[in-house]
Amino acid sequence: MAVQNDAAPWLESLLDRTIAPGYSRLGFYLRHSRWPSDDPRPDAMRGRTALVTGANSGIGKSIAAALAGLGGTVLLGVRDRERGEQACRDIRTAVPNADVTVTLCDLADTESVTQCAATLGDRGLNVLIHNAGVLPAERTETADGHELTLATHVLGPLLLTELLKRPLSTAADPRVIFVASGGMYTAPLAVDDPEFRDGHYRGATAYARTKRMQVALTPLLAEHYAPHGISVHSMHPGWVDTPGIATALPGFHRLTGPLLRSPAMGADTAVWLAATHPTPPSGHFWHDRRPRPEHYLRRTEYSSEQAGRLWVYCRRAVGLESAH
Ligand SMILES: NC(=O)c1ccc[n+]([C@@H]2O[C@H](COP(=O)([O-])OP(=O)(O)OC[C@H]3O[C@@H](n4cnc5c(N)ncnc54)[C@H](OP(=O)(O)O)[C@@H]3O)[C@@H](O)[C@H]2O)c1
């Protein structure tokens, strides 16, 4: 991994800690202008297949377009076929000859996740990007009885990764990437109440908690899949102008409008993690192509015992481990 010629350390630290400028398009421009030329090669994805969840909109659609532009075969994992087909048409318009197809996958539905993995069969999969995200207005449970953000951001992705272990491990240089969020910096690890049953439910809090879980589980997943040659990464895209942010956080969207990153800027680090060479080190949290701290607040720190307990809870919740 090339790490020379970064933004000056003081500038990196300032951008990280002041949040607003760093996560806006300003942070992207400041860092981007100082990056070394470690862009993925123009054909970096040639002969490689990627599955991107939530790829019919926003950052996911941009990731899918960028990977197709690098020559990859891209499967758009979506829960609505028509929205997925529309995204394929849009991507083909932007990237002529893009090799993109729809694969149905509702991350909040165990049956759909299982079906999606079965559809892929033993076909090799080089890249799996967990991008699907949701910020609900009120607490809802899935058909499987799990709180919606937990199911979408954590349980569905864990199950899908495990069910795709074989297609991933038989492919060259397999990588799994979580599109997490800097929102997780405010959240401790909710290991004692992962389903958000206690206290006043707020969608933004549930969102931040489950994004924290994605980041906390990344090193454990990295260790778990290392023997299979699969690397695991999580990243923060910055603040990005997408349909999701406009709908879920209209006030924030209005306030920050011109400062928000474009979906392509938000996609950049996920695409880089998927396609750069050599493979970035596994188990870290990334933003703007560099590993970033997992905590800025003492109150969000957790022990490895707590992370381990969450790991066991989540694996049991999707039937990957039995209770005894
Ligand atoms: N935008 C930002 O500033 C920002 C910042 C930090 C992190 N993120 C993360 O970036 C990711 C993409 O968000 P976005 O801003 O691009 O929002 P978006 O435009 O709303 O895209 C979210 C995508 O996730 C899909 N999705 C939601 N629930 C799903 C499910 N159960 N199964 C399958 N797909 C599902 C949506 O599909 P439908 O069209 O069917 O609803 C949509 O395609 C999310 O994980 C989000 O947390 C975004």
Ligand as a Chemical Component Dictionary entry (heavy atoms), coordinates in Angstrom:
data_LIG
# 
_chem_comp.id                   LIG 
_chem_comp.type                 NON-POLYMER 
_chem_comp.pdbx_formal_charge   0 
_chem_comp.three_letter_code    LIG 
# 
loop_
_chem_comp_atom.comp_id 
_chem_comp_atom.atom_id 
_chem_comp_atom.alt_atom_id 
_chem_comp_atom.type_symbol 
_chem_comp_atom.charge 
_chem_comp_atom.model_Cartn_x 
_chem_comp_atom.model_Cartn_y 
_chem_comp_atom.model_Cartn_z 
_chem_comp_atom.pdbx_ordinal 
LIG N1  N1  N 0  -24.945 9.485  2.377  1  
LIG C1  C1  C 0  -24.115 9.663  3.402  2  
LIG O1  O1  O 0  -23.727 10.789 3.760  3  
LIG C2  C2  C 0  -23.598 8.472  4.153  4  
LIG C3  C3  C 0  -22.694 8.714  5.211  5  
LIG C4  C4  C 0  -22.186 7.621  5.900  6  
LIG C5  C5  C 0  -22.542 6.334  5.541  7  
LIG N2  N2  N 1  -23.436 6.137  4.525  8  
LIG C6  C6  C 0  -23.781 4.759  4.184  9  
LIG O2  O2  O 0  -23.697 4.563  2.802  10 
LIG C7  C7  C 0  -24.573 3.498  2.412  11 
LIG C8  C8  C 0  -25.398 3.940  1.225  12 
LIG O3  O3  O 0  -26.226 5.008  1.627  13 
LIG P1  P1  P 0  -26.737 6.154  0.639  14 
LIG O4  O4  O 0  -26.475 7.429  1.317  15 
LIG O5  O5  O -1 -26.239 5.921  -0.722 16 
LIG O6  O6  O 0  -28.325 5.939  0.754  17 
LIG P2  P2  P 0  -29.423 5.487  -0.313 18 
LIG O7  O7  O 0  -29.348 6.325  -1.518 19 
LIG O8  O8  O 0  -30.712 5.478  0.461  20 
LIG O9  O9  O 0  -29.014 4.007  -0.640 21 
LIG C9  C9  C 0  -29.258 2.973  0.263  22 
LIG C10 C10 C 0  -29.451 1.723  -0.528 23 
LIG O10 O10 O 0  -29.638 0.653  0.404  24 
LIG C11 C11 C 0  -30.723 -0.123 -0.059 25 
LIG N3  N3  N 0  -31.343 -0.888 1.016  26 
LIG C12 C12 C 0  -31.905 -0.449 2.167  27 
LIG N4  N4  N 0  -32.362 -1.482 2.870  28 
LIG C13 C13 C 0  -32.088 -2.595 2.146  29 
LIG C14 C14 C 0  -32.318 -3.965 2.349  30 
LIG N5  N5  N 0  -32.948 -4.420 3.431  31 
LIG N6  N6  N 0  -31.884 -4.833 1.428  32 
LIG C15 C15 C 0  -31.259 -4.405 0.306  33 
LIG N7  N7  N 0  -31.019 -3.111 0.049  34 
LIG C16 C16 C 0  -31.447 -2.222 0.975  35 
LIG C17 C17 C 0  -31.682 0.874  -0.678 36 
LIG O11 O11 O 0  -32.577 0.200  -1.533 37 
LIG P3  P3  P 0  -34.072 0.731  -1.813 38 
LIG O12 O12 O 0  -33.952 1.693  -2.966 39 
LIG O13 O13 O 0  -34.799 -0.510 -2.150 40 
LIG O14 O14 O 0  -34.557 1.397  -0.555 41 
LIG C18 C18 C 0  -30.697 1.744  -1.419 42 
LIG O15 O15 O 0  -30.345 1.178  -2.654 43 
LIG C19 C19 C 0  -25.403 3.156  3.640  44 
LIG O16 O16 O 0  -24.890 2.018  4.277  45 
LIG C20 C20 C 0  -25.206 4.371  4.531  46 
LIG O17 O17 O 0  -25.343 4.048  5.886  47 
LIG C21 C21 C 0  -23.961 7.179  3.828  48 
# 
loop_
_chem_comp_bond.comp_id 
_chem_comp_bond.atom_id_1 
_chem_comp_bond.atom_id_2 
_chem_comp_bond.value_order 
_chem_comp_bond.pdbx_ordinal 
LIG N1  C1  SING 1  
LIG C1  O1  DOUB 2  
LIG C1  C2  SING 3  
LIG C2  C3  SING 4  
LIG C2  C21 DOUB 5  
LIG C3  C4  DOUB 6  
LIG C4  C5  SING 7  
LIG C5  N2  DOUB 8  
LIG N2  C6  SING 9  
LIG N2  C21 SING 10 
LIG C6  O2  SING 11 
LIG C6  C20 SING 12 
LIG O2  C7  SING 13 
LIG C7  C8  SING 14 
LIG C7  C19 SING 15 
LIG C8  O3  SING 16 
LIG O3  P1  SING 17 
LIG P1  O4  DOUB 18 
LIG P1  O5  SING 19 
LIG P1  O6  SING 20 
LIG O6  P2  SING 21 
LIG P2  O7  DOUB 22 
LIG P2  O8  SING 23 
LIG P2  O9  SING 24 
LIG O9  C9  SING 25 
LIG C9  C10 SING 26 
LIG C10 O10 SING 27 
LIG C10 C18 SING 28 
LIG O10 C11 SING 29 
LIG C11 N3  SING 30 
LIG C11 C17 SING 31 
LIG N3  C12 SING 32 
LIG N3  C16 SING 33 
LIG C12 N4  DOUB 34 
LIG N4  C13 SING 35 
LIG C13 C14 SING 36 
LIG C13 C16 DOUB 37 
LIG C14 N5  SING 38 
LIG C14 N6  DOUB 39 
LIG N6  C15 SING 40 
LIG C15 N7  DOUB 41 
LIG N7  C16 SING 42 
LIG C17 O11 SING 43 
LIG C17 C18 SING 44 
LIG O11 P3  SING 45 
LIG P3  O12 DOUB 46 
LIG P3  O13 SING 47 
LIG P3  O14 SING 48 
LIG C18 O15 SING 49 
LIG C19 O16 SING 50 
LIG C19 C20 SING 51 
LIG C20 O17 SING 52 
# 
